[in-house]
Amino acid sequence: MDNIALTTLYDGSERILRVSKTDITASNVDAIIKAIPQNGSLKSLELSETKGSPAEYDKLLEQLSKNAYKLQSLKKIEMNTCDVGGNNSIEAIVSFLKKLPALESVDFSNNCLDDNNIKPLQDFVASNKNIKKLNIEESSLTDDGVRPFLPLLSNPFHGLVELKVADGMGFVSSEMEARVGKATIEKRKKISSLNRINNNKRGNIDIISQRNKKNGR
């Protein structure tokens, strides 16, 4: 078997599988799949800085998709610095992400995302209201590639509350970064307000219920 470093960690009650900085080969794909807990307890899968040919990544994604039934509780996936959008097809990756109903956080930072290949990810996030955090920093995206995510931040009924887009190269303008930052702050305020309203409603229902019990209703 090729050299592979698999680390299973526990962060409180959350189980994490870390495969970072590993060569993706046929034998290592098998080892990764075997390391996924059978009981569906895995919460985070870290594949950052992994290296491999497009064919090897395709096999990894194919096997992950076949074993998605063991990943139904997965909340977070990290794939920064994995040539996503370059040699590794973003369509294939998004197809796998669609099989993860509990997914909340996606890190695709420092990859080959650009305005021409970002649409599958835009569509996925737009249709998945569970996504709370998206990191697409250090890519080749411009304002045009970032702009479709802004309505999701403005929508109080979509889960997205954190969008990281800084690239350090000036592809994304400072104005767009400011708009994203402002939309993030406003979104959190809206969610906080909705939570207060819902808590007040629940409190009122409890009071009415207690009164009814006292009155024998």
C-alpha positions, 0 to 999 in steps of 0.5 A: 500500500502507498504511504497514507496518513489517515487521522480520525479525530474527536472534537467534542462529540464530532468525528473527523476524518483527516486525509490532508496532504496525501497522494490519492492513488488507487490503494489509498482510495480503498484505505480512505473508504475503509476509514469511514465509520460504518455507523454514520458518525463522521461529521467532517471530511478533510481532503485538503492539499491532496494530490492525484491525477484526474482519474484517481480523483474520479475514482475517489469521488465515485467511491465516496458517492457509493458510500454516501449512505455512511456520510448522511451526518457529514456536516463539513468537507474541506477540499482546499488546494486540490485543483478543484476546477482545474484537473479535478472536475467541479461537476463531479465534486458537486454531484457527490456533495448533493448526496450529503443531506446534512452538509453545512460547510464547504471549503474550496479555497485556493483552487482553480475556480473561475467565472467559467466553471463556478456555476455548478457550485452556484446552483448547488448552494442556491438549491441547498438551504442547509449550506451555512459556510462557503469558502472560495477564497484565493481563486480566480473568481471575479465580481461576476462569479461572486455576485450570484451568491449575494441574494443567498446572503440577503435571503433570511430563509437560506442558511448561508451566513458566511461567504469568504471570497478574498483572493489577494490578487485583486480579481474580486474588487474591494467593493464586492468584498465590502458588499459580501461583508455587509450582507453577512452582517445584515443576514446574521441580524435578520436570523437573530431577529427571527430567532427572537420572534420564534422564541417569543412565540414559543414562550407565549404558547407555553404560558397559554398552555399553563393557563389552560391546565390551571383552568382545567381545559 
